[in-house]
């Protein structure tokens, strides 16, 4: 007779632990899960058995159990309701299924705010105060990066003392979180999931920001070792695309193929199209011509986007009278594009600073075609998240990228745009001219194709189900 058969109701924590040790599961354990949930008063009072239901099926985990989800990010936000990104969409999906979400979202010292805890419904956002990382000198950024792990661990121990976590989520490049993720995993017997968005440090090598030899090579070797440790501490890895997955396995043969799956740059399904009157009003508001096909690029303007190629493309298209280019964003290379726009006197071009998210999304929906650029030197398969904002706006896409990413294949397979390599400005001009020649109804049809493709392949519900399935296994 097995030990768990000798234990009778009520189903105490002793019973639960016994079932865990003997790999047994029992549907009435759900009663324990509910009772545990009912006793929760505040995050500090909550002491939830880690790994409570490792042996239950994915459906039971998804529908009946309340899991504690911990998410590490360098994004600085104070609300899961108002902050919109592909990762917060995923966190809201966990909330929708009844799980509790805890976010560690640091604030830099220059903001002048102390470490604090924000409660938003059942969600908890921990805001540790860290050193300055963005828009600061190299020395301060380096020191801040090296110390962030210890700061986060101490903040967790102090402010979420009684909480035990079932699942830890973290997004690349999370090398700064490595020690803290390992600490929580060991302490709580938690499962860990890496949301792989960047492959660092190789992406820095590709665009010349780091080398594999010399003094900078020492830095590369350090981060490469940290990257491998990151994969080792991860119970499963959520990749952006098939090319992404293939690259990781090829260059890291020690990684078990069974733990890697393609979740994609998933987001909540949203229709952000605007009607004709709103479209007209938005174009007038931002000084965008009403009688031209508007090609919009929105997002980061840094070295990964290949700014020299973008300016070359703009020059090639300067004489296209029915075309207007709108560049909206921020980043280290923004001044380069801004200076070009001011000096070139190109009539079919406007460069703007980054807008608030809601304003930007509405403005994109008032345009005709979205643009994606990636530096041609990339050997890693990036998959830009801005594709989502274009498809939600219902507009087709032109992507000019390196040949290693499969974002162009996705766009063409879904029939919602076209692709060229980001070293061929003549081909880019040809694609712009062809897209401009299409009738408005044809453009709308391609935009709808994009919405449908993303709904089927990059729906956050799908990503949630994949994570839950991996967690149950």
TORKOL-4160 file (C-alpha; in steps of 0.2 Angstrom, whole numbers, padded with zeros to 4 digits, m for minus):
473
<pt num="1" X="0000" Y="0000" Z="0000"/>
<pt num="2" X="0007" Y="0017" Z="m0005"/>
<pt num="3" X="0009" Y="0030" Z="0009"/>
<pt num="4" X="m0003" Y="0042" Z="0000"/>
<pt num="5" X="m0017" Y="0029" Z="0001"/>
<pt num="6" X="m0016" Y="0029" Z="0020"/>
<pt num="7" X="m0020" Y="0048" Z="0021"/>
<pt num="8" X="m0038" Y="0053" Z="0021"/>
<pt num="9" X="m0047" Y="0069" Z="0019"/>
<pt num="10" X="m0046" Y="0083" Z="0024"/>
<pt num="11" X="m0032" Y="0085" Z="0011"/>
<pt num="12" X="m0018" Y="0093" Z="0021"/>
<pt num="13" X="m0001" Y="0100" Z="0015"/>
<pt num="14" X="0006" Y="0084" Z="0022"/>
<pt num="15" X="m0005" Y="0074" Z="0009"/>
<pt num="16" X="0000" Y="0086" Z="m0005"/>
<pt num="17" X="0019" Y="0083" Z="m0001"/>
<pt num="18" X="0016" Y="0065" Z="m0001"/>
<pt num="19" X="0008" Y="0065" Z="m0018"/>
<pt num="20" X="0022" Y="0075" Z="m0025"/>
<pt num="21" X="0035" Y="0063" Z="m0018"/>
<pt num="22" X="0026" Y="0047" Z="m0025"/>
<pt num="23" X="0021" Y="0055" Z="m0042"/>
<pt num="24" X="0003" Y="0053" Z="m0038"/>
<pt num="25" X="m0011" Y="0065" Z="m0042"/>
<pt num="26" X="m0028" Y="0067" Z="m0035"/>
<pt num="27" X="m0042" Y="0078" Z="m0042"/>
<pt num="28" X="m0047" Y="0082" Z="m0024"/>
<pt num="29" X="m0030" Y="0091" Z="m0022"/>
<pt num="30" X="m0039" Y="0105" Z="m0031"/>
<pt num="31" X="m0048" Y="0108" Z="m0014"/>
<pt num="32" X="m0032" Y="0111" Z="m0006"/>
<pt num="33" X="m0027" Y="0123" Z="m0020"/>
<pt num="34" X="m0044" Y="0133" Z="m0018"/>
<pt num="35" X="m0042" Y="0133" Z="0001"/>
<pt num="36" X="m0024" Y="0139" Z="0000"/>
<pt num="37" X="m0030" Y="0153" Z="m0012"/>
<pt num="38" X="m0044" Y="0158" Z="0000"/>
<pt num="39" X="m0032" Y="0160" Z="0014"/>
<pt num="40" X="m0021" Y="0173" Z="0005"/>
<pt num="41" X="m0023" Y="0190" Z="0013"/>
<pt num="42" X="m0007" Y="0200" Z="0006"/>
<pt num="43" X="0008" Y="0195" Z="m0004"/>
<pt num="44" X="0018" Y="0194" Z="0012"/>
<pt num="45" X="0006" Y="0182" Z="0020"/>
<pt num="46" X="0005" Y="0171" Z="0006"/>
<pt num="47" X="0015" Y="0155" Z="0008"/>
<pt num="48" X="0010" Y="0144" Z="m0007"/>
<pt num="49" X="0018" Y="0127" Z="m0009"/>
<pt num="50" X="0031" Y="0128" Z="m0023"/>
<pt num="51" X="0028" Y="0115" Z="m0037"/>
<pt num="52" X="0011" Y="0111" Z="m0030"/>
<pt num="53" X="0005" Y="0102" Z="m0045"/>
<pt num="54" X="0019" Y="0097" Z="m0056"/>
<pt num="55" X="0011" Y="0080" Z="m0060"/>
<pt num="56" X="m0006" Y="0087" Z="m0065"/>
<pt num="57" X="m0011" Y="0088" Z="m0083"/>
<pt num="58" X="m0010" Y="0105" Z="m0092"/>
<pt num="59" X="m0029" Y="0107" Z="m0092"/>
<pt num="60" X="m0029" Y="0106" Z="m0073"/>
<pt num="61" X="m0015" Y="0118" Z="m0071"/>
<pt num="62" X="m0024" Y="0130" Z="m0084"/>
<pt num="63" X="m0041" Y="0129" Z="m0077"/>
<pt num="64" X="m0040" Y="0125" Z="m0058"/>
<pt num="65" X="m0024" Y="0130" Z="m0050"/>
<pt num="66" X="m0018" Y="0147" Z="m0045"/>
<pt num="67" X="0000" Y="0148" Z="m0049"/>
<pt num="68" X="0012" Y="0162" Z="m0043"/>
<pt num="69" X="0021" Y="0169" Z="m0058"/>
<pt num="70" X="0036" Y="0180" Z="m0056"/>
<pt num="71" X="0042" Y="0191" Z="m0071"/>
<pt num="72" X="0059" Y="0200" Z="m0072"/>
<pt num="73" X="0061" Y="0214" Z="m0084"/>
<pt num="74" X="0071" Y="0230" Z="m0086"/>
<pt num="75" X="0056" Y="0239" Z="m0093"/>
<pt num="76" X="0051" Y="0253" Z="m0080"/>
<pt num="77" X="0032" Y="0253" Z="m0078"/>
<pt num="78" X="0020" Y="0254" Z="m0064"/>
<pt num="79" X="0004" Y="0246" Z="m0071"/>
<pt num="80" X="0000" Y="0230" Z="m0080"/>
<pt num="81" X="m0017" Y="0238" Z="m0085"/>
<pt num="82" X="m0010" Y="0253" Z="m0094"/>
<pt num="83" X="0008" Y="0247" Z="m0100"/>
<pt num="84" X="0006" Y="0238" Z="m0116"/>
<pt num="85" X="0019" Y="0226" Z="m0124"/>
<pt num="86" X="0020" Y="0209" Z="m0130"/>
<pt num="87" X="0026" Y="0203" Z="m0113"/>
<pt num="88" X="0013" Y="0212" Z="m0102"/>
<pt num="89" X="0000" Y="0204" Z="m0114"/>
<pt num="90" X="0006" Y="0187" Z="m0109"/>
<pt num="91" X="0006" Y="0192" Z="m0090"/>
<pt num="92" X="m0012" Y="0198" Z="m0092"/>
<pt num="93" X="m0016" Y="0181" Z="m0100"/>
<pt num="94" X="m0010" Y="0173" Z="m0085"/>
<pt num="95" X="m0021" Y="0184" Z="m0074"/>
<pt num="96" X="m0036" Y="0180" Z="m0085"/>
<pt num="97" X="m0034" Y="0162" Z="m0081"/>
<pt num="98" X="m0034" Y="0166" Z="m0062"/>
<pt num="99" X="m0015" Y="0165" Z="m0059"/>
<pt num="100" X="m0006" Y="0178" Z="m0048"/>
<pt num="101" X="0007" Y="0189" Z="m0056"/>
<pt num="102" X="0022" Y="0197" Z="m0048"/>
<pt num="103" X="0033" Y="0209" Z="m0058"/>
<pt num="104" X="0050" Y="0215" Z="m0054"/>
<pt num="105" X="0052" Y="0231" Z="m0064"/>
<pt num="106" X="0067" Y="0242" Z="m0057"/>
<pt num="107" X="0068" Y="0261" Z="m0057"/>
<pt num="108" X="0085" Y="0269" Z="m0061"/>
<pt num="109" X="0092" Y="0280" Z="m0047"/>
<pt num="110" X="0090" Y="0296" Z="m0058"/>
<pt num="111" X="0072" Y="0295" Z="m0056"/>
<pt num="112" X="0074" Y="0299" Z="m0037"/>
<pt num="113" X="0062" Y="0286" Z="m0031"/>
<pt num="114" X="0064" Y="0274" Z="m0017"/>
<pt num="115" X="0061" Y="0255" Z="m0018"/>
<pt num="116" X="0043" Y="0252" Z="m0017"/>
<pt num="117" X="0029" Y="0240" Z="m0020"/>
<pt num="118" X="0013" Y="0243" Z="m0030"/>
<pt num="119" X="m0002" Y="0233" Z="m0028"/>
<pt num="120" X="m0014" Y="0233" Z="m0043"/>
<pt num="121" X="m0029" Y="0221" Z="m0040"/>
<pt num="122" X="m0021" Y="0204" Z="m0038"/>
<pt num="123" X="m0005" Y="0209" Z="m0046"/>
<pt num="124" X="0010" Y="0215" Z="m0037"/>
<pt num="125" X="0024" Y="0226" Z="m0045"/>
<pt num="126" X="0040" Y="0227" Z="m0035"/>
<pt num="127" X="0050" Y="0243" Z="m0040"/>
<pt num="128" X="0068" Y="0241" Z="m0034"/>
<pt num="129" X="0079" Y="0256" Z="m0035"/>
<pt num="130" X="0095" Y="0252" Z="m0046"/>
<pt num="131" X="0109" Y="0262" Z="m0053"/>
<pt num="132" X="0108" Y="0271" Z="m0070"/>
<pt num="133" X="0109" Y="0260" Z="m0085"/>
<pt num="134" X="0101" Y="0270" Z="m0099"/>
<pt num="135" X="0108" Y="0286" Z="m0107"/>
<pt num="136" X="0123" Y="0286" Z="m0095"/>
<pt num="137" X="0142" Y="0284" Z="m0097"/>
<pt num="138" X="0150" Y="0267" Z="m0099"/>
<pt num="139" X="0158" Y="0266" Z="m0082"/>
<pt num="140" X="0141" Y="0269" Z="m0073"/>
<pt num="141" X="0132" Y="0258" Z="m0084"/>
<pt num="142" X="0144" Y="0244" Z="m0081"/>
<pt num="143" X="0144" Y="0246" Z="m0062"/>
<pt num="144" X="0125" Y="0247" Z="m0062"/>
<pt num="145" X="0124" Y="0231" Z="m0073"/>
<pt num="146" X="0135" Y="0221" Z="m0062"/>
<pt num="147" X="0126" Y="0226" Z="m0046"/>
<pt num="148" X="0108" Y="0224" Z="m0052"/>
<pt num="149" X="0107" Y="0205" Z="m0048"/>
<pt num="150" X="0111" Y="0208" Z="m0029"/>
<pt num="151" X="0099" Y="0222" Z="m0028"/>
<pt num="152" X="0084" Y="0212" Z="m0035"/>
<pt num="153" X="0088" Y="0197" Z="m0024"/>
<pt num="154" X="0088" Y="0208" Z="m0008"/>
<pt num="155" X="0072" Y="0217" Z="m0013"/>
<pt num="156" X="0063" Y="0200" Z="m0016"/>
<pt num="157" X="0069" Y="0194" Z="0001"/>
<pt num="158" X="0063" Y="0210" Z="0010"/>
<pt num="159" X="0047" Y="0215" Z="0001"/>
<pt num="160" X="0040" Y="0198" Z="m0005"/>
<pt num="161" X="0047" Y="0188" Z="0010"/>
<pt num="162" X="0032" Y="0175" Z="0011"/>
<pt num="163" X="0029" Y="0172" Z="m0007"/>
<pt num="164" X="0035" Y="0156" Z="m0016"/>
<pt num="165" X="0034" Y="0156" Z="m0035"/>
<pt num="166" X="0029" Y="0142" Z="m0046"/>
<pt num="167" X="0035" Y="0149" Z="m0063"/>
<pt num="168" X="0049" Y="0162" Z="m0066"/>
<pt num="169" X="0048" Y="0172" Z="m0083"/>
<pt num="170" X="0062" Y="0183" Z="m0090"/>
<pt num="171" X="0066" Y="0191" Z="m0106"/>
<pt num="172" X="0082" Y="0193" Z="m0115"/>
<pt num="173" X="0095" Y="0200" Z="m0113"/>
<pt num="174" X="0092" Y="0194" Z="m0095"/>
<pt num="175" X="0110" Y="0191" Z="m0091"/>
<pt num="176" X="0109" Y="0203" Z="m0077"/>
<pt num="177" X="0095" Y="0192" Z="m0069"/>
<pt num="178" X="0104" Y="0176" Z="m0070"/>
<pt num="179" X="0109" Y="0175" Z="m0052"/>
<pt num="180" X="0092" Y="0180" Z="m0046"/>
<pt num="181" X="0083" Y="0168" Z="m0057"/>
<pt num="182" X="0094" Y="0154" Z="m0051"/>
<pt num="183" X="0091" Y="0159" Z="m0033"/>
<pt num="184" X="0072" Y="0159" Z="m0034"/>
<pt num="185" X="0073" Y="0142" Z="m0044"/>
<pt num="186" X="0083" Y="0134" Z="m0031"/>
<pt num="187" X="0073" Y="0141" Z="m0016"/>
<pt num="188" X="0056" Y="0138" Z="m0022"/>
<pt num="189" X="0058" Y="0123" Z="m0034"/>
<pt num="190" X="0051" Y="0134" Z="m0047"/>
<pt num="191" X="0051" Y="0131" Z="m0066"/>
<pt num="192" X="0060" Y="0144" Z="m0076"/>
<pt num="193" X="0055" Y="0150" Z="m0094"/>
<pt num="194" X="0066" Y="0161" Z="m0105"/>
<pt num="195" X="0057" Y="0172" Z="m0117"/>
<pt num="196" X="0071" Y="0173" Z="m0130"/>
<pt num="197" X="0070" Y="0190" Z="m0139"/>
<pt num="198" X="0088" Y="0194" Z="m0142"/>
<pt num="199" X="0103" Y="0183" Z="m0144"/>
<pt num="200" X="0117" Y="0192" Z="m0135"/>
<pt num="201" X="0131" Y="0194" Z="m0136"/>
<pt num="202" X="0132" Y="0188" Z="m0154"/>
<pt num="203" X="0120" Y="0202" Z="m0160"/>
<pt num="204" X="0133" Y="0215" Z="m0153"/>
<pt num="205" X="0147" Y="0206" Z="m0162"/>
<pt num="206" X="0137" Y="0206" Z="m0179"/>
<pt num="207" X="0135" Y="0225" Z="m0179"/>
<pt num="208" X="0153" Y="0229" Z="m0173"/>
<pt num="209" X="0149" Y="0234" Z="m0155"/>
<pt num="210" X="0159" Y="0219" Z="m0149"/>
<pt num="211" X="0173" Y="0208" Z="m0155"/>
<pt num="212" X="0178" Y="0190" Z="m0152"/>
<pt num="213" X="0196" Y="0194" Z="m0150"/>
<pt num="214" X="0207" Y="0207" Z="m0142"/>
<pt num="215" X="0201" Y="0217" Z="m0126"/>
<pt num="216" X="0183" Y="0217" Z="m0132"/>
<pt num="217" X="0185" Y="0199" Z="m0134"/>
<pt num="218" X="0187" Y="0196" Z="m0116"/>
<pt num="219" X="0170" Y="0205" Z="m0113"/>
<pt num="220" X="0162" Y="0194" Z="m0127"/>
<pt num="221" X="0169" Y="0178" Z="m0118"/>
<pt num="222" X="0162" Y="0184" Z="m0101"/>
<pt num="223" X="0145" Y="0187" Z="m0108"/>
<pt num="224" X="0145" Y="0171" Z="m0119"/>
<pt num="225" X="0148" Y="0161" Z="m0104"/>
<pt num="226" X="0134" Y="0170" Z="m0095"/>
<pt num="227" X="0123" Y="0166" Z="m0110"/>
<pt num="228" X="0126" Y="0148" Z="m0109"/>
<pt num="229" X="0123" Y="0148" Z="m0090"/>
<pt num="230" X="0106" Y="0157" Z="m0094"/>
<pt num="231" X="0101" Y="0143" Z="m0106"/>
<pt num="232" X="0107" Y="0130" Z="m0092"/>
<pt num="233" X="0096" Y="0138" Z="m0079"/>
<pt num="234" X="0081" Y="0138" Z="m0090"/>
<pt num="235" X="0069" Y="0124" Z="m0089"/>
<pt num="236" X="0061" Y="0129" Z="m0106"/>
<pt num="237" X="0065" Y="0142" Z="m0119"/>
<pt num="238" X="0052" Y="0152" Z="m0129"/>
<pt num="239" X="0059" Y="0156" Z="m0146"/>
<pt num="240" X="0052" Y="0169" Z="m0158"/>
<pt num="241" X="0053" Y="0159" Z="m0174"/>
<pt num="242" X="0059" Y="0142" Z="m0181"/>
<pt num="243" X="0075" Y="0151" Z="m0187"/>
<pt num="244" X="0078" Y="0157" Z="m0170"/>
<pt num="245" X="0076" Y="0140" Z="m0163"/>
<pt num="246" X="0087" Y="0132" Z="m0176"/>
<pt num="247" X="0101" Y="0145" Z="m0172"/>
<pt num="248" X="0101" Y="0141" Z="m0153"/>
<pt num="249" X="0102" Y="0123" Z="m0156"/>
<pt num="250" X="0116" Y="0124" Z="m0169"/>
<pt num="251" X="0127" Y="0136" Z="m0159"/>
<pt num="252" X="0123" Y="0128" Z="m0142"/>
<pt num="253" X="0123" Y="0109" Z="m0144"/>
<pt num="254" X="0122" Y="0106" Z="m0125"/>
<pt num="255" X="0104" Y="0113" Z="m0125"/>
<pt num="256" X="0091" Y="0099" Z="m0125"/>
<pt num="257" X="0079" Y="0102" Z="m0141"/>
<pt num="258" X="0065" Y="0096" Z="m0130"/>
<pt num="259" X="0065" Y="0111" Z="m0120"/>
<pt num="260" X="0064" Y="0124" Z="m0134"/>
<pt num="261" X="0048" Y="0128" Z="m0143"/>
<pt num="262" X="0042" Y="0142" Z="m0154"/>
<pt num="263" X="0030" Y="0154" Z="m0145"/>
<pt num="264" X="0033" Y="0169" Z="m0156"/>
<pt num="265" X="0031" Y="0187" Z="m0153"/>
<pt num="266" X="0014" Y="0185" Z="m0147"/>
<pt num="267" X="0001" Y="0198" Z="m0142"/>
<pt num="268" X="m0017" Y="0200" Z="m0138"/>
<pt num="269" X="m0028" Y="0200" Z="m0153"/>
<pt num="270" X="m0033" Y="0218" Z="m0156"/>
<pt num="271" X="m0041" Y="0227" Z="m0171"/>
<pt num="272" X="m0033" Y="0245" Z="m0171"/>
<pt num="273" X="m0040" Y="0251" Z="m0188"/>
<pt num="274" X="m0047" Y="0268" Z="m0189"/>
<pt num="275" X="m0062" Y="0274" Z="m0199"/>
<pt num="276" X="m0060" Y="0286" Z="m0214"/>
<pt num="277" X="m0064" Y="0302" Z="m0204"/>
<pt num="278" X="m0052" Y="0297" Z="m0190"/>
<pt num="279" X="m0039" Y="0294" Z="m0203"/>
<pt num="280" X="m0041" Y="0311" Z="m0210"/>
<pt num="281" X="m0041" Y="0320" Z="m0193"/>
<pt num="282" X="m0025" Y="0310" Z="m0188"/>
<pt num="283" X="m0016" Y="0315" Z="m0204"/>
<pt num="284" X="m0020" Y="0333" Z="m0202"/>
<pt num="285" X="m0015" Y="0333" Z="m0184"/>
<pt num="286" X="0003" Y="0326" Z="m0188"/>
<pt num="287" X="0005" Y="0335" Z="m0204"/>
<pt num="288" X="0004" Y="0320" Z="m0215"/>
<pt num="289" X="m0002" Y="0322" Z="m0233"/>
<pt num="290" X="m0020" Y="0316" Z="m0237"/>
<pt num="291" X="m0016" Y="0312" Z="m0255"/>
<pt num="292" X="m0001" Y="0301" Z="m0254"/>
<pt num="293" X="0003" Y="0283" Z="m0249"/>
<pt num="294" X="0011" Y="0284" Z="m0232"/>
<pt num="295" X="0025" Y="0272" Z="m0228"/>
<pt num="296" X="0028" Y="0272" Z="m0209"/>
<pt num="297" X="0043" Y="0266" Z="m0199"/>
<pt num="298" X="0040" Y="0266" Z="m0180"/>
<pt num="299" X="0052" Y="0261" Z="m0166"/>
<pt num="300" X="0070" Y="0260" Z="m0161"/>
<pt num="301" X="0082" Y="0270" Z="m0171"/>
<pt num="302" X="0099" Y="0262" Z="m0167"/>
<pt num="303" X="0113" Y="0252" Z="m0175"/>
<pt num="304" X="0102" Y="0236" Z="m0177"/>
<pt num="305" X="0091" Y="0245" Z="m0189"/>
<pt num="306" X="0105" Y="0249" Z="m0201"/>
<pt num="307" X="0103" Y="0268" Z="m0202"/>
<pt num="308" X="0115" Y="0271" Z="m0217"/>
<pt num="309" X="0104" Y="0259" Z="m0227"/>
<pt num="310" X="0088" Y="0268" Z="m0222"/>
<pt num="311" X="0095" Y="0285" Z="m0228"/>
<pt num="312" X="0101" Y="0277" Z="m0244"/>
<pt num="313" X="0083" Y="0270" Z="m0247"/>
<pt num="314" X="0076" Y="0287" Z="m0243"/>
<pt num="315" X="0087" Y="0295" Z="m0256"/>
<pt num="316" X="0083" Y="0282" Z="m0269"/>
<pt num="317" X="0064" Y="0286" Z="m0266"/>
<pt num="318" X="0065" Y="0305" Z="m0266"/>
<pt num="319" X="0058" Y="0307" Z="m0283"/>
<pt num="320" X="0042" Y="0296" Z="m0280"/>
<pt num="321" X="0029" Y="0309" Z="m0280"/>
<pt num="322" X="0015" Y="0298" Z="m0274"/>
<pt num="323" X="0024" Y="0292" Z="m0259"/>
<pt num="324" X="0027" Y="0299" Z="m0241"/>
<pt num="325" X="0039" Y="0292" Z="m0228"/>
<pt num="326" X="0036" Y="0295" Z="m0210"/>
<pt num="327" X="0049" Y="0290" Z="m0198"/>
<pt num="328" X="0044" Y="0289" Z="m0179"/>
<pt num="329" X="0056" Y="0284" Z="m0165"/>
<pt num="330" X="0070" Y="0287" Z="m0154"/>
<pt num="331" X="0087" Y="0279" Z="m0151"/>
<pt num="332" X="0106" Y="0282" Z="m0152"/>
<pt num="333" X="0105" Y="0285" Z="m0171"/>
<pt num="334" X="0090" Y="0296" Z="m0171"/>
<pt num="335" X="0101" Y="0312" Z="m0173"/>
<pt num="336" X="0108" Y="0305" Z="m0189"/>
<pt num="337" X="0091" Y="0303" Z="m0197"/>
<pt num="338" X="0085" Y="0320" Z="m0190"/>
<pt num="339" X="0100" Y="0328" Z="m0198"/>
<pt num="340" X="0097" Y="0320" Z="m0214"/>
<pt num="341" X="0079" Y="0326" Z="m0215"/>
<pt num="342" X="0084" Y="0344" Z="m0211"/>
<pt num="343" X="0098" Y="0345" Z="m0223"/>
<pt num="344" X="0092" Y="0335" Z="m0238"/>
<pt num="345" X="0076" Y="0345" Z="m0240"/>
<pt num="346" X="0067" Y="0329" Z="m0246"/>
<pt num="347" X="0049" Y="0334" Z="m0248"/>
<pt num="348" X="0042" Y="0316" Z="m0246"/>
<pt num="349" X="0049" Y="0313" Z="m0229"/>
<pt num="350" X="0045" Y="0318" Z="m0211"/>
<pt num="351" X="0055" Y="0312" Z="m0195"/>
<pt num="352" X="0047" Y="0313" Z="m0178"/>
<pt num="353" X="0052" Y="0309" Z="m0160"/>
<pt num="354" X="0044" Y="0294" Z="m0152"/>
<pt num="355" X="0025" Y="0296" Z="m0147"/>
<pt num="356" X="0016" Y="0289" Z="m0132"/>
<pt num="357" X="0010" Y="0271" Z="m0136"/>
<pt num="358" X="m0008" Y="0275" Z="m0139"/>
<pt num="359" X="m0005" Y="0290" Z="m0150"/>
<pt num="360" X="0008" Y="0280" Z="m0160"/>
<pt num="361" X="m0004" Y="0266" Z="m0163"/>
<pt num="362" X="m0018" Y="0277" Z="m0169"/>
<pt num="363" X="m0006" Y="0286" Z="m0181"/>
<pt num="364" X="0001" Y="0270" Z="m0188"/>
<pt num="365" X="m0017" Y="0265" Z="m0192"/>
<pt num="366" X="m0019" Y="0281" Z="m0202"/>
<pt num="367" X="m0004" Y="0276" Z="m0213"/>
<pt num="368" X="m0004" Y="0264" Z="m0228"/>
<pt num="369" X="0011" Y="0253" Z="m0226"/>
<pt num="370" X="0023" Y="0248" Z="m0212"/>
<pt num="371" X="0042" Y="0247" Z="m0214"/>
<pt num="372" X="0054" Y="0235" Z="m0205"/>
<pt num="373" X="0073" Y="0237" Z="m0206"/>
<pt num="374" X="0087" Y="0226" Z="m0199"/>
<pt num="375" X="0106" Y="0228" Z="m0202"/>
<pt num="376" X="0112" Y="0217" Z="m0216"/>
<pt num="377" X="0127" Y="0211" Z="m0205"/>
<pt num="378" X="0116" Y="0201" Z="m0193"/>
<pt num="379" X="0120" Y="0182" Z="m0193"/>
<pt num="380" X="0107" Y="0179" Z="m0179"/>
<pt num="381" X="0088" Y="0178" Z="m0184"/>
<pt num="382" X="0080" Y="0193" Z="m0176"/>
<pt num="383" X="0061" Y="0194" Z="m0177"/>
<pt num="384" X="0055" Y="0212" Z="m0174"/>
<pt num="385" X="0040" Y="0215" Z="m0163"/>
<pt num="386" X="0035" Y="0230" Z="m0172"/>
<pt num="387" X="0027" Y="0218" Z="m0185"/>
<pt num="388" X="0013" Y="0216" Z="m0172"/>
<pt num="389" X="0009" Y="0235" Z="m0172"/>
<pt num="390" X="0007" Y="0235" Z="m0191"/>
<pt num="391" X="m0004" Y="0220" Z="m0192"/>
<pt num="392" X="m0015" Y="0226" Z="m0178"/>
<pt num="393" X="m0017" Y="0243" Z="m0188"/>
<pt num="394" X="m0022" Y="0233" Z="m0203"/>
<pt num="395" X="m0008" Y="0238" Z="m0215"/>
<pt num="396" X="0003" Y="0228" Z="m0225"/>
<pt num="397" X="0022" Y="0227" Z="m0223"/>
<pt num="398" X="0038" Y="0229" Z="m0232"/>
<pt num="399" X="0053" Y="0222" Z="m0223"/>
<pt num="400" X="0072" Y="0225" Z="m0228"/>
<pt num="401" X="0082" Y="0214" Z="m0218"/>
<pt num="402" X="0097" Y="0202" Z="m0217"/>
<pt num="403" X="0095" Y="0185" Z="m0225"/>
<pt num="404" X="0096" Y="0175" Z="m0209"/>
<pt num="405" X="0079" Y="0181" Z="m0201"/>
<pt num="406" X="0063" Y="0172" Z="m0207"/>
<pt num="407" X="0052" Y="0188" Z="m0204"/>
<pt num="408" X="0052" Y="0191" Z="m0223"/>
<pt num="409" X="0046" Y="0173" Z="m0226"/>
<pt num="410" X="0032" Y="0175" Z="m0213"/>
<pt num="411" X="0026" Y="0191" Z="m0222"/>
<pt num="412" X="0026" Y="0183" Z="m0239"/>
<pt num="413" X="0019" Y="0167" Z="m0234"/>
<pt num="414" X="0005" Y="0176" Z="m0225"/>
<pt num="415" X="0002" Y="0187" Z="m0241"/>
<pt num="416" X="0003" Y="0203" Z="m0231"/>
<pt num="417" X="0018" Y="0212" Z="m0238"/>
<pt num="418" X="0035" Y="0209" Z="m0246"/>
<pt num="419" X="0054" Y="0207" Z="m0242"/>
<pt num="420" X="0071" Y="0212" Z="m0249"/>
<pt num="421" X="0088" Y="0211" Z="m0242"/>
<pt num="422" X="0094" Y="0226" Z="m0233"/>
<pt num="423" X="0109" Y="0229" Z="m0245"/>
<pt num="424" X="0099" Y="0232" Z="m0260"/>
<pt num="425" X="0091" Y="0250" Z="m0260"/>
<pt num="426" X="0086" Y="0248" Z="m0279"/>
<pt num="427" X="0075" Y="0233" Z="m0274"/>
<pt num="428" X="0068" Y="0242" Z="m0260"/>
<pt num="429" X="0063" Y="0257" Z="m0271"/>
<pt num="430" X="0055" Y="0244" Z="m0283"/>
<pt num="431" X="0044" Y="0237" Z="m0269"/>
<pt num="432" X="0039" Y="0254" Z="m0263"/>
<pt num="433" X="0033" Y="0258" Z="m0281"/>
<pt num="434" X="0024" Y="0242" Z="m0283"/>
<pt num="435" X="0015" Y="0244" Z="m0266"/>
<pt num="436" X="0011" Y="0262" Z="m0271"/>
<pt num="437" X="0003" Y="0256" Z="m0287"/>
<pt num="438" X="m0009" Y="0245" Z="m0278"/>
<pt num="439" X="m0027" Y="0250" Z="m0276"/>
<pt num="440" X="m0033" Y="0255" Z="m0259"/>
<pt num="441" X="m0044" Y="0240" Z="m0258"/>
<pt num="442" X="m0030" Y="0228" Z="m0262"/>
<pt num="443" X="m0019" Y="0236" Z="m0248"/>
<pt num="444" X="m0034" Y="0234" Z="m0236"/>
<pt num="445" X="m0035" Y="0216" Z="m0241"/>
<pt num="446" X="m0017" Y="0213" Z="m0238"/>
<pt num="447" X="m0018" Y="0221" Z="m0221"/>
<pt num="448" X="m0033" Y="0210" Z="m0216"/>
<pt num="449" X="m0022" Y="0195" Z="m0221"/>
<pt num="450" X="m0009" Y="0201" Z="m0209"/>
<pt num="451" X="m0022" Y="0203" Z="m0195"/>
<pt num="452" X="m0028" Y="0185" Z="m0198"/>
<pt num="453" X="m0010" Y="0178" Z="m0199"/>
<pt num="454" X="m0005" Y="0185" Z="m0183"/>
<pt num="455" X="m0022" Y="0180" Z="m0175"/>
<pt num="456" X="m0018" Y="0162" Z="m0180"/>
<pt num="457" X="0001" Y="0161" Z="m0177"/>
<pt num="458" X="0005" Y="0175" Z="m0164"/>
<pt num="459" X="m0010" Y="0175" Z="m0153"/>
<pt num="460" X="m0005" Y="0177" Z="m0134"/>
<pt num="461" X="m0017" Y="0163" Z="m0130"/>
<pt num="462" X="m0007" Y="0151" Z="m0140"/>
<pt num="463" X="0009" Y="0156" Z="m0131"/>
<pt num="464" X="0001" Y="0154" Z="m0114"/>
<pt num="465" X="m0005" Y="0137" Z="m0118"/>
<pt num="466" X="0012" Y="0132" Z="m0124"/>
<pt num="467" X="0020" Y="0138" Z="m0107"/>
<pt num="468" X="0007" Y="0129" Z="m0097"/>
<pt num="469" X="0009" Y="0113" Z="m0107"/>
<pt num="470" X="0028" Y="0114" Z="m0104"/>
<pt num="471" X="0026" Y="0118" Z="m0085"/>
<pt num="472" X="0014" Y="0103" Z="m0083"/>
<pt num="473" X="0027" Y="0091" Z="m0091"/>
